[in-house]
């Protein structure tokens, strides 16, 4: 199982959470960014349906595979405060 880390950081004149180098929208307060990260992290762990997915790789080749709905990551919130 993989792990996804949500990090609370100052960003764009406010606060945001960052996942794998990508920032969320800015929030006016640390508490608002933390609450948003907690919601997002919680939603990410909810199982879904098993479905066939198609995607194109960097070489332009298409692939089909089964994405198990139960294969959800664990989540962690990293906050200095």
N, C-alpha and C positions, 0 to 999 in steps of 0.2 A: 504494500500500500504506500502510496506517495504522501508527502506532507506539503501543504501550502502554508506559507507564512505571510500574514498581514502585518505590516509594520506601520505604526503611527508616526508621521513625520510632519515637520513644518513645510508648507508648500504654497507657493503663489499667493503669499500674503495671508495665509490662514493655515489650516491643518488638513491633512489628507491621510489616506492609507495607501501603502505601496505594496504591490504583489509582483514578484518577479521583474522588478525594474519599471513597472507601469503604475502611474499615479491615478488615484481616483479623482473625482472632482474635488475642489477645495471646499472646506467647511469653515465656518467662522470661529469655531471653538474646538479645542482638543476633545472635549466631551462628545461633541457631535461627530467628529471623525471616528472616535473610538466606538460609539454606538453604531455607526454605519459599518465599520469593519466587523463588529460582532454579528450584525445581521447578515452580511455577505458571507462570512465564514460559516455561520450556521446553515444558511441556504445551500452552500456548496457541499455539505455532507449528506443532504437528503437524497435517498435513493430515487432513481427514476426507472424508466422502462428500458429493457434491453432492445436495442434497435440496430439495424444495419446502417452503417454510415459510409459515405464516399468522400474521398479527399484527393487532392492533387498534390504530388510532392514537388520539391524544388526543381526537378528535372522535367516536369510536365507530364509525368505518368500518373494515371488515375488508379486508385486502390479502393477496394471494398473490404470492410471488416465489420465484425460484430462488436458493438460497444455495450458491455454489460452494465445495466442500470445500477447494479449493486456495487460496482467498482468505483467507490467514491474516496477521495483523499481525506486524510485527517487534516485539521487546520489548527494553527497556532497564531496567537496575536502577540506581537512583540511591541512593547511600549516602554519607553524610558521613564515616563512619569508614573 
